[in-house]
Amino acid sequence: MYDNTATYENIKHRSLLHVPSASATQPCVNDCFENLIISTERVFEILGKSPAGKVTFEQSEQGDARRQLLHVEKVAIENKRLQKTSEASYIESITFQLHDIIVEEMSEYLKDTSGVISNLLNLPSNLGVLLDALTVRACSVSKLEPIIATIPWLVEELTSIVNTPRFRRKDPRGRIIIVETLRTALSFLGIENLRLLIPSLIVKRATPQITDPYPLIKQKLSSYSTGVAITAQHIAIAQGINKRDAYMLGMLSNLGRCAVIRLYFRMFDKVQLHLLQECQKDKELKRHDALVKIVPSANHLIALQQSFADALTADILDELSLKRLFISPAMRAIADSPHAEPSVLSDTLSQARVYAQVRALHQTKLTDAKTAKLALSALKYPQGILAKLKNVDIFTLPLVKSYAED
């Protein structure tokens, strides 16, 4: 049994709060963004809007036909509606039973931080060593190569990137140079690019790939991670603090979110299958039919992220035993807020997150100037930084073509 009853009750409460409702008060930027990661349609519902081109019921032929129904047909439809309402209520109760078990198992699983890193996020045991090596001023290809060589998927990613048109080089005869060795790939990419690329590739590795019925989660989460990292870097420069630490913290701050999302979908499939097998064994047909109709819950997924993600990220950074990258205390301050003592770096992350959320919502025209201004004014951004960020593409890594390095 899970022993954190308060956390579990909080998840149940939050899962109910995040049901999209046009009749609710105007949602804040964070609520809209949390739903945006799941699906754009959810945000439209929360805001009481219709996507462009969508035909409302009142405008449709179905609406015209409905208004012309005879009284007998109306009664029949009302009976069907009541029946569906009763069925929906039963399915909802089974949904909560299923999620009781999921929350219990997730709570237990997430206690094993080293297992989360290696088995859930598929990240290497020497990740902390790699991140430390990237951080120091004396970082070089010769120091990175032996570490990266032990991580096959990272070697493959970097080799693939260096052979793209953006970084492709030609020999004196004009022939394209195909890079096949790790050392050449690292040299062609350059240290500054590697400092941006490698943390991004780590998050890409951790990002869940299969999230049906919400297939766009991975794209939105990847874009958000980049947005937070680039924004944090610019804010750090304005604050006069280490921009590399800020970038790393911004990018890696979503590792806990990645883990929670991955684990939720894994546990959903596992628990649902187990309960279906129980129903077949006990011949509970009604419960079996209800379970078959249940799909992963966006409301529970959002609530689980809000309850576990930041604390899990802090646990992961602690587990990495970073010696030269000083970002763990800032992440812990974010996770333990409002009880922890904030720092300039933790404030930078909070500011970067809100700004990236506003920009993401603005891209899809899902926030207005008043709501955005209210969210941003709640945080004390450095003088002039918001005006500067308007001209920065925060969702794209600022990679540059570099000369070969040793």
C-alpha positions in Angstrom: 0.0 0.0 0.0 1.1 3.6 -0.6 1.6 5.4 2.6 1.2 9.0 1.4 -2.5 9.4 1.8 -2.3 13.2 1.6 -0.6 13.1 -1.8 -3.1 10.6 -3.1 -6.1 12.6 -2.0 -4.5 15.7 -3.7 -4.2 13.8 -7.0 -7.9 12.8 -6.8 -8.9 16.4 -6.1 -6.7 17.8 -8.9 -8.0 15.2 -11.4 -11.5 16.5 -10.8 -10.4 20.2 -11.0 -8.9 19.7 -14.5 -12.1 18.6 -16.2 -12.5 21.1 -19.1 -15.5 23.4 -18.5 -16.5 26.5 -20.4 -18.7 27.6 -17.5 -15.7 27.7 -15.1 -13.9 31.0 -14.3 -11.2 32.1 -16.7 -8.4 29.5 -16.4 -4.8 30.6 -15.6 -1.9 30.2 -18.0 -0.6 27.2 -16.2 -3.9 25.3 -16.4 -4.3 26.1 -20.1 -0.7 25.0 -20.8 -1.0 21.7 -18.8 -4.0 20.9 -21.0 -2.2 22.1 -24.1 0.4 19.4 -23.6 -2.4 16.8 -23.7 -4.3 18.2 -26.7 -5.2 21.6 -28.1 -8.9 20.7 -28.2 -8.9 20.6 -24.4 -7.8 24.2 -24.2 -10.5 25.3 -26.6 -13.1 23.6 -24.4 -11.7 25.2 -21.2 -11.8 28.6 -22.9 -15.3 28.0 -24.3 -14.0 28.4 -27.9 -14.4 26.4 -31.0 -11.4 25.6 -33.3 -11.5 27.4 -36.6 -13.8 25.8 -39.1 -15.6 23.7 -36.6 -19.4 23.6 -37.1 -21.4 24.0 -33.9 -24.4 21.8 -33.2 -26.8 24.7 -33.7 -25.3 25.3 -37.2 -25.3 21.7 -38.3 -27.9 19.8 -40.3 -28.1 17.5 -37.2 -29.3 20.5 -35.2 -32.0 21.4 -37.8 -33.2 17.8 -37.7 -33.2 17.6 -34.0 -35.5 20.6 -33.8 -38.0 18.9 -36.1 -38.3 15.7 -34.1 -41.7 14.5 -33.0 -42.6 14.4 -29.4 -42.4 10.6 -29.3 -38.9 10.7 -30.7 -37.8 13.3 -28.2 -39.0 11.0 -25.3 -37.1 8.1 -26.8 -33.9 10.1 -27.1 -34.3 11.4 -23.5 -34.6 7.8 -22.2 -31.4 6.9 -24.1 -29.7 10.0 -22.7 -30.6 9.0 -19.1 -29.4 5.4 -19.8 -26.1 6.8 -21.1 -25.8 9.1 -18.1 -26.2 6.1 -15.8 -23.7 4.1 -17.8 -21.2 7.0 -17.8 -21.6 7.3 -14.0 -20.7 3.6 -13.6 -17.8 3.8 -16.0 -16.5 6.9 -14.0 -16.6 4.9 -10.8 -14.6 2.1 -12.4 -12.2 4.7 -13.8 -11.5 5.9 -10.3 -11.1 2.4 -9.0 -8.5 1.7 -11.8 -6.7 4.9 -11.0 -6.6 4.1 -7.2 -4.4 1.2 -8.1 -2.3 3.2 -10.7 -1.5 5.9 -8.2 -0.6 3.3 -5.5 1.8 1.5 -7.9 3.3 4.7 -9.3 3.9 6.1 -5.8 5.8 2.9 -4.9 7.7 2.8 -8.2 8.9 6.4 -8.1 10.7 5.8 -4.7 13.4 4.0 -6.6 15.2 6.9 -8.3 18.0 4.9 -9.8 15.5 2.6 -11.3 13.6 5.5 -12.7 16.8 6.8 -14.4 17.9 3.5 -15.9 14.8 1.5 -16.5 12.1 4.1 -17.1 14.0 7.0 -18.7 16.6 4.7 -20.3 19.5 7.0 -19.3 23.1 5.9 -18.7 24.6 5.4 -15.2 27.4 7.9 -16.0 25.0 10.7 -17.0 26.2 12.9 -14.1 29.8 12.5 -15.2 28.8 13.6 -18.8 26.9 16.7 -17.6 29.7 17.7 -15.3 32.2 17.4 -18.2 30.1 19.6 -20.4 29.9 22.3 -17.6 33.5 23.0 -17.0 35.3 25.7 -18.9 38.1 23.2 -19.9 35.6 21.0 -21.7 37.1 19.5 -24.8 36.5 16.9 -27.4 39.3 14.7 -26.0 37.6 14.8 -22.6 34.1 14.2 -23.9 34.9 11.4 -26.3 35.6 8.5 -23.8 32.4 9.3 -21.9 30.1 9.6 -24.9 31.7 6.5 -26.4 30.1 4.4 -23.6 26.6 5.7 -24.6 25.7 4.0 -28.0 22.4 5.9 -28.6 24.1 9.3 -28.0 26.9 8.4 -30.5 24.3 7.5 -33.0 22.3 10.7 -32.5 25.4 13.0 -32.7 26.7 11.2 -35.8 23.3 11.5 -37.5 23.2 15.3 -36.7 26.7 16.0 -37.9 25.8 14.4 -41.3 22.7 16.6 -41.9 23.0 19.5 -44.4 23.3 22.0 -41.6 26.7 20.6 -40.5 27.8 18.8 -43.6 31.3 19.7 -44.9 33.1 19.2 -48.2 36.6 18.2 -49.0 38.9 20.3 -51.3 37.3 18.6 -54.3 33.8 19.6 -53.3 32.8 16.1 -52.2 30.6 15.7 -49.1 32.5 14.4 -46.1 30.6 11.5 -44.5 31.4 11.5 -40.8 31.7 8.0 -39.4 33.9 8.4 -36.2 32.8 9.9 -32.9 35.8 12.1 -32.6 35.3 13.7 -36.0 31.6 14.2 -35.2 32.4 15.9 -31.9 35.0 18.1 -33.6 32.7 19.1 -36.4 29.9 20.0 -34.0 32.0 22.0 -31.6 31.9 22.3 -27.8 29.3 25.2 -27.7 26.9 23.2 -29.9 27.5 20.1 -27.8 26.6 22.0 -24.7 23.3 22.8 -26.2 22.7 19.5 -28.1 23.6 16.9 -25.5 21.2 18.0 -22.8 18.5 18.3 -25.5 19.2 14.7 -26.7 19.1 13.5 -23.1 15.6 14.9 -22.7 14.6 13.6 -26.1 15.7 10.1 -25.0 13.6 10.5 -21.8 10.5 11.9 -23.6 7.7 9.3 -23.9 7.1 8.3 -27.5 3.8 6.3 -27.2 1.1 8.3 -25.5 -2.2 7.2 -27.2 -4.8 8.6 -27.3 -2.7 11.8 -26.9 -0.1 11.4 -29.6 1.2 14.9 -29.7 2.5 15.0 -26.1 6.1 14.2 -27.2 6.2 17.1 -29.6 4.8 19.6 -27.2 6.9 18.4 -24.3 10.1 18.5 -26.4 9.3 22.0 -27.7 8.5 23.2 -24.1 11.8 21.8 -22.7 13.7 23.8 -25.3 11.7 26.9 -24.7 12.3 26.8 -21.0 16.1 26.2 -21.4 16.7 29.0 -24.0 14.5 31.4 -22.0 16.4 30.5 -18.8 19.7 31.1 -20.5 18.7 34.6 -21.6 17.3 35.5 -18.2 20.5 34.2 -16.5 22.6 36.5 -18.7 20.4 39.5 -17.6 20.7 38.4 -14.0 24.5 38.0 -14.1 24.4 34.3 -13.2 25.9 31.3 -14.9 24.0 30.9 -18.2 25.1 27.2 -18.6 23.7 26.2 -15.3 20.4 28.0 -16.2 20.2 26.3 -19.6 20.9 22.9 -18.1 18.4 23.4 -15.3 15.8 24.6 -17.8 16.3 21.6 -20.1 16.6 18.9 -17.4 13.7 20.3 -15.3 11.3 18.3 -17.4 12.9 14.9 -16.7 10.5 14.2 -13.8 7.5 15.1 -16.1 8.8 12.7 -18.8 9.1 9.9 -16.2 5.6 10.5 -14.8 4.0 10.5 -18.2 6.0 7.3 -19.3 5.1 5.5 -16.1 1.4 6.5 -16.2 0.8 5.0 -19.7 2.8 1.9 -18.7 0.9 1.4 -15.5 -2.5 2.1 -17.2 -2.0 -0.7 -19.6 -0.7 -3.0 -16.9 -3.5 -2.4 -14.4 -6.3 -2.3 -17.0 -5.1 -5.7 -18.3 -4.9 -7.2 -14.8 -8.4 -6.0 -13.9 -9.8 -7.3 -17.2 -8.3 -10.7 -16.5 -9.9 -10.6 -13.0 -13.3 -9.8 -14.5 -13.0 -12.7 -17.0 -12.1 -15.1 -14.2 -15.0 -13.9 -11.9 -17.4 -13.5 -14.9 -18.1 -9.9 -14.1 -19.4 -8.9 -17.5 -20.7 -5.4 -16.6 -17.4 -4.4 -15.0 -15.5 -6.0 -17.9 -17.4 -4.0 -20.5 -16.8 -0.8 -18.5 -13.1 -1.4 -18.3 -12.8 -2.0 -22.0 -14.3 1.5 -22.6 -11.9 3.3 -20.3 -9.0 5.2 -21.9 -6.0 7.0 -20.2 -7.4 10.0 -18.3 -6.0 13.4 -19.2 -7.2 14.8 -15.9 -5.4 12.2 -13.9 -2.3 12.5 -16.0 -2.2 16.3 -15.4 -2.8 15.8 -11.7 0.0 13.2 -11.4 2.5 15.5 -13.2 1.6 18.3 -10.8 2.0 16.1 -7.8 5.1 14.2 -8.6 7.1 15.7 -11.5 9.2 18.5 -9.9 10.0 16.5 -6.8 11.0 13.6 -9.0 13.3 15.8 -11.1 15.0 17.0 -7.9 15.4 13.4 -6.8 16.9 12.5 -10.2 19.4 15.4 -10.1 20.4 14.4 -6.5 20.9 10.8 -7.7 23.3 12.0 -10.5 25.7 13.2 -7.8 26.7 16.3 -9.8 30.0 17.8 -8.7 30.5 20.7 -11.1 26.9 21.5 -12.2 25.2 23.3 -9.3 21.6 23.0 -10.2 20.2 20.5 -7.7 19.4 23.0 -4.9 17.5 25.2 -7.3 15.4 22.3 -8.5 14.8 21.2 -4.9 13.6 24.7 -4.1 11.1 24.6 -6.9 9.9 21.1 -5.8 9.5 22.1 -2.2 7.9 25.5 -2.8 6.6 27.3 -0.9 8.6 25.8 2.0 12.0 26.0 0.5 14.2 29.1 0.3 14.3 30.3 -3.3 17.5 31.3 -5.1 18.2 33.5 -8.2 18.6 30.3 -10.2 15.3 28.8 -9.0 13.5 32.1 -9.7 15.0 32.1 -13.2 13.5 28.6 -13.8 10.1 29.8 -12.6 10.3 32.8 -14.8 11.4 30.8 -17.8 8.6 28.3 -17.4 5.9 30.9 -17.3 7.3 32.7 -20.2 7.6 29.5 -22.3 4.1 28.6 -21.4 2.8 32.0 -22.5 4.7 31.8 -25.8 3.4 28.2 -26.5 -0.2 29.3 -25.9 0.3 32.4 -28.0 1.5 30.3 -30.9 -1.8 28.6 -31.0 -3.8 31.7 -30.2 -5.0 30.2 -26.9 -4.2 33.2 -24.6 -5.0 36.8 -24.8 -2.7 39.8 -24.0 -4.5 40.5 -20.7 -4.1 36.9 -19.4 -0.5 36.7 -20.5 0.4 40.1 -19.0 -1.2 39.0 -15.7 0.9 35.8 -15.6 4.1 37.5 -16.4 3.6 40.5 -14.1 3.3 38.1 -11.2 7.1 37.4 -11.5 9.9 39.9 -11.2 11.7 39.6 -14.6 15.0 41.5 -15.1 14.6 44.9 -16.6 14.1 44.8 -20.3 14.4 41.0 -20.7 10.8 40.5 -21.9 11.2 42.9 -24.7 14.4 41.2 -25.7 12.8 37.7 -25.6 10.2 38.8 -28.0 12.8 38.6 -30.8 14.2 35.2 -29.7 13.1 31.9 -31.2 13.0 30.1 -27.9 11.8 26.9 -29.3 14.8 26.3 -31.6 18.3 25.5 -30.4 20.7 28.3 -31.5 23.2 25.9 -33.1 26.0 27.4 -35.3 28.3 25.8 -37.8 31.7 25.6 -36.2 35.3 24.8 -37.2 36.8 21.5 -36.2 38.0 21.3 -32.6 40.5 19.0 -31.0 
